[in-house]
Amino acid sequence: MARGYSYVLRRDYGFAPNPFYGFLTLATCKPKIRSSAQVGDFIIGNAPADFANKLVFMAKVSKIITFNEYWNNEEYACKKPVMNGSLKKLYGDNIYHQLENGEWMQENSHHSNQDGSINTDNLTRDTGTTDHVLIADEFFYFGKSMIDIPAEYTTCIHTGIGHHNLDIEICNGLWDYICKNYEMGLIDLPRQFKNFVRYDGKS
């Protein structure tokens, strides 16, 4: 049976998740969610407490693929990082693939070291326990225009570390409310989508 996952999106750069090019992807971070989620599940990201726990995005998982499938399929090439490209390209999340000997490669990206070399902390967290990339064709990404939600759905808002699981009934209710009041897709840019920065995996 489908269910939902809710977590605090503390770092809203457009990388994890990546809401660009018409579909939302969660290809890095949140390994427990990526390892457990199934097609039809909902992923909910809300802002930190400083922003009154507003809703940043809600997505319905439509497909689950491996890192190699993500990397090798031309359909997803648009999400490969281009380090001399636009800010949207710089935050591309299609960064992991394996060599024939099984060694993991991490492309020069938001999750690499400052010199573009492999950041082993990020690589280990992203690939160590799951090989899943979540793809959502149906999503609402409010970004810096994050919204309040009705009181009856506030249990969908997670305020601690990690994530919590949600019953499908309340997810369906929140989804229906959003569908009736907003246009699906990328509604506004991520809150921190201003300059390119690296993530060291420790902060």
N, C-alpha and C positions, 0 to 999 in steps of 0.2 A: 504493500500500500504506500502511496506517495506520502511525503511529509515535507516539512520545511526546516531550514537551517538559518539561524539569525546570528549575526556577529557585528562587532563594532569595526567600522572601516576607518581606522586611525590615519592611514596614509592614502589620501585620495588624489593620486597623480594620473590616473588613467592607465595604470599598468596592471594592477590586480584588484578588481577586474579591469579588463580593457573593453570599453564600450563602443569602439570605433568600427567603421566600415559595415555598419548594418547588423552586426551581431555581437553579443557580449561573450567574452571568454574569461574563464578563471583557469589560468595555466601555471600560476605560481602561487606561493603562500597557501595558507589554509589547507594543509595536507589532509587533515582529518575529514574536512568537508568533501574534498575532492575524492578521497578514497571511499566514502560512504554514499554519496549522492547517487541517485538513480534518475533515469529519464522520467520527467514529469514532476520531479521535486522542485521546490521553490528555494531560492537563495535570497536572503534579505540582508542588506548592509545598511547600518545606521551610523550616524555621526557620533563622535565622542560626546561626553557629557557637557563639554563647554558649549555645544550647540544644541543643548536641550534634547539630545538623542533623536534628532530629526532623521527621517528616512532618506537615505541617499540613493538606493536602488532596490529594485525587486526584479528577479528574473526567474523564468521557468526553464529548467534544463531540457534541452531538446536532443542533445547528442553527447556521448562520452567517447573520447578517442585517446590513443596513447600519444606520448610526446613525439615518437617517430612518425606517426600518422599525421600529426599536426605539422611537423617540419617538412615532410615529403609531399604533402598534398598542395598543389598549386592554388587551390581554393583559399588556402590560409596564408599564402605568401605575403599578402598585404599586411599581416601582423608581424612579419619579421622586422627587427630593428634595423634602421638605416642611420648610421651615426653622423652622416653629413646631411641628413634630411630634415624635415619639419619636426616640430615638437611632437606631433602625433606619431611620426615614424620613430623618433628617438625612444618613445615609450612602448614600442612594440614588444609583445610578450611571448612571441614564438621564438624562444631562445634555446631550447634544449633538444638534443638528439644524441643518439649513440653511434659509436663507430662499430665496425664489424666485430671487434674484440670485446664489445660490451662497455667500453669506456664512455663515460658521459662527457659531452661537449656543452659548454655554456657560451653562447655568442656574446660579443661585446654589447652591453645593454645596461639598463637601470640596475640590474642585480650583479653586475661585474664590479671588479675593483676599479679604482680611479684610472688606472692605466689600461683598462679594458681586459685585463687578465681574469682568469676564473676566480670568483669568490667562492671558496669551498664551503663557507658557512651557509650561503644562500643555496648553493647547489645541493648540499646534503639535505637541507630542510625541504627544498622543492621536490627532489626526486627520490629521497631516501626511503620513503614508506609508500609511495603511490606513483603510478605511471599514468594517472588520469588527467585529462584536460576536459573541463566542462564547457560546453557550448550552449548558448541560449539564443534562439532566433526571436523569441518573445521576451521583451524586457522593457523596463522603465528605468532610465538613468537620469536622476534629477541633478546630480552633481552639486554645484554651488547654489542651485535653486532648491536644495533639499526641502522637504515638506513635513508639516505636522500631519499626523494621522488621527482619525477619530478615536475617542477614548476606548471604544469597544475592541480596538485592535492593538492597544498599547502593550499587550503581552507579547506581541511580535518583536518588540524592541529589546535587544540584549544590551546590557550595560557593563558586563564584566569582561574578563579575559576569556579567550577561547570562543566557544559558541554554545547555543542551546538548540535543542530540537523542538519542533512545533508540530502540532496536529494539523492534518491537512484541512480540516474544516475551517479553522481560523485563517489559514493561508488563503483558502479559496475566497473567504469573505473579504479580506484585504485586497486581494487581486481584483475581485469584482468591483470594489470601490474605486481602485485606481483606474481600471479600464473605463469606468463611466465618467471619470473626471479629468483624465489626461490622455495625451496622444502618445502612443507606444513608441519606444525608441530612445535615442539620445536627446534628452530635453535640454540639458545644459552641460557645459564642460565641467570636468572634475574641479574640486575646490582648490587643489594645489597645482593645477595645470598652468604653470607660469614660466618656470625655467627648468632646464634639465638638471637633475641631480642624481647621484648614485645612492644606493641603499647598502650600507655595510653589513646588514643582517644581524646587527647586535642591539641597535637602539629601539 
